């Protein structure tokens, strides 16, 4: 499979429990593929959309925004719900925000948030609209430096930078998701890497304290950075997610 093909949306059909996987800001579906394949092998149907403006060009990203990304997430959920009896929504970083928003809006069966921001480490993001007037695009390494942990490079196919104007859209998604946390009642798993170079670690606690779910769990990853789905602990994380979904399913059958 070539690099361009890896970056595209993918669908893996299996059982009647579907998992919607959403990638992060400036990323592609490639960063969700190892997790998607692990879930598929465990018997789950997997859908991983490519969000509008991603996997194409920085110019394409510039002409999209939070409504487009959320709209694509809603479409993905609707299609998977039509196909499957149960649906779990899960996402990495901004994808985790989209998963939260879906769980706030629809009766999802489970929710998994990975490296999901309620607070960002770089405080300059709040000034993005002003800075964008003189510095419209920025590289990730200008803000964060080298990655905090090694990743599988063959799945790291996102943009190396982003239009600063789109940071406003990311922050709007953060605010919208945070306002509606109380609406989440689905079984929830929050995964937070301790070496996350993008998201403040307290984000995980904000999510867990804010949701109304009776069954919720936090997993901390010791050796992973922000891109935990393709990081050094990805296999352990995949196993934990599969176990979480299986336990939630068994609990539902017992009721």
N, C-alpha and C positions, 0 to 999 in steps of 0.2 A: 504493500500500500504506500503510495507516494505522499509527500508532505501536504500537497493541496487536497488530496482526498481525505487525509486524516482531519483536516481542519473543517470539513463540511459536517452538516447535521447528519445524525445517524439514527437508525431505528433497528432494534434487535427484538424479534418476536419470540415469546416463550409462553409463560403461563398467564393466568387471569389477574395477577397482581402486577400493576404497571408502575414504573418509576420514571418520573420526569426529571431529567438532569439538566441544569442550567449553568453555563460557564460564567466567568467573570468579566468585568469591564476591560475592554481591549483584547480579551482572549478569544478562544475559539472552542468548538466542541472537542477538539483534540485533547484538551486538558481533562476532559471528563471520560475519555474512552477507556482507560484502564479500569476505572470504577464501573463503567457501563458494562464492560465485558465480564467482569467478576459477578455482577448482579445477574446478567443473562445466563451465565453458566450455573448460577444458583437457582434458576427457574423463573426469574422475573423478566417481564417484557420491559424494554428500555427505549425511551425516546429522548434524544438529546438535540434540541433545536440549535441552530446558529442564529444568534440575535441580530437584528437589523443593524447594518453599518459595520459589522464585525467580519473578519476574515476576507476583506476586500481591499480597502485602502483607507488611509487616514481621512481623505476627503469624503468617503462614504460615511465614515463615523461622524464627521462634522455635520452631516445633513440628517442625522437621526437624533432621538432623545428618549427620555424616560418613558413617554407614552408609547413609543414604538416598541421598546424592550418589554414593557409590561403587557402590551397587546399581544406580542408573540408568545409570551409565557401563558397568557390566558388561552390562546389558540391551541398551544401544545397540551395544556391541561384538558381542554374540552375534547380534543381528539383522543387522548389516552383514556379519559373517562368513558367515552363511547365504546372503546375497545375492551376495557378491563373492568372487572368487578370492584377492584380496589386500586387506589392511586396514592403513591407517596411522592411528594415533591421535595426535591433536594437541590442545593446549589452551592457553588463556591463563590465567596466574596460577593460581588453584586448579584450573582445568581442566587445566593442565599437570601438577599433582600427580596428578590422576585418570588422565591419560594415562600418566604414569610407573608408577602402580600397575597399570594394565592391562598395560603392557609387562613388568612384573615377574612378572605372573601368567599371561599368555597369549602364544602365539607370534605376536606382531604382526609385520608386515613392515617397518614403519618407525615412527619416533617423532619428533614435533616438539613441543618445549616452548618457550613464549613467556612471558617475564616470570614465570618460575616460581620461587616462593620456597623457598629453603632457610634463608634468614635474612631477617627483616623489618626495615625501617628503624626502625619505632616499637617501642622496647624495652618500652613499657607494655603491649604485647599479652600478655606473660607474666603480668601482674597482672590480666587481664580478669575472671577469676572473682570476685576480691575487689572490684574497682571496680564490677562489675555489681550488687552489693548496694545501692549508693547511686545509681548512674547506669546504669540498665539498657540504655539505647539511646544511641548516639553517632553524630554525623554525620561523614562522611568528611572534610569540610573542617575539622573540629575537630582532626583528627589530622594531616592532610597539607597543608592550605592549598590554594591554587589549583593546577590541573593544571600539570605541568611543560611540556606541549606542547599545542597545539591538537588537537582531535579533531573528527570528523564528528558534530555534535550529534544528527543524526537517528537515529544508531545508539546513542546513549548513553541507554539506557532502563532502567538498573538502579535500585536503591534509592539514595537520597542518604545513607543511614545503615544501621546494622545493630544487632541485639541483641548486646551484648558477650559474652553467654554462648556465642554461636556461634563466637567467636574461638577458644575451646578446641578446637572441632571442626576448625577450620582448622589449628591447631598440631598436632593429632593426625595429620592427613593428612600434614603436613610431616614429622613424625617417622617415620611409617610408610613413606613414600616414600623417605626418606633411608636407613633401615635396609636396604631391599631394593635399593638402586641396583646392587649387584654382579650382580643377577639379570638386568639388562637386557642383551640381546645384539643387539637390532635396530639397524639403521642409524639414527643419531640426529642431529637438527639442533636446536641450542639457540640461541634468539634472545633477546638481552638488550639492552633500551634503555639507553643511557648516562644518560639523564635520568629514569630510573625513580624515582618518588617513593614507592613502596611497598616494593619488593624491593631488598635489598642486592646490588650487582653481582656480588659473589663467589659468589652462588648459582649462577650459570652454570658457574663453574669447579668447584664442588662436585659438580654433576651430571656434568659431563664426566669428572672425575677418578674418580668413583665407579662409573660404569657399566662393563660389560665389553665393550661394542660395539667391534668392530674399525674400523668406519667411523663417525666422529663429527666434527661440525663446529660451530663457534661463529660466529655472526654478531652483530656489535654494531651497533646502530642509533644514529646520532649525534644525531638531532633528535627522537626519539620519547620520550614518557613511558610510563607503565605500560600504558596502553591502546593498545598498538602496532598492534593489528589495525584500528583506526579512526583511527590517527594520521597524521602528515604523510608517513611513509615506507611506508604500507601497500601501495602498488602495487609498490614495489621488493621488499618483504618477500614478497609473493605470488609474484612472479617467481622469487625465490630458492627458495622452498618447492617450486614446481612443477619447477624445474630439479633440485633435490635428489631429488625423487621419481622423476623421469625417469631420472636417473643411476643411482639405486639399482635401478630396474627393469631397465635395460640390463645392469647388472652381474650381476643374478640370471639373466637370460636367457643370459649368456655362460658361466655355470658348468655 
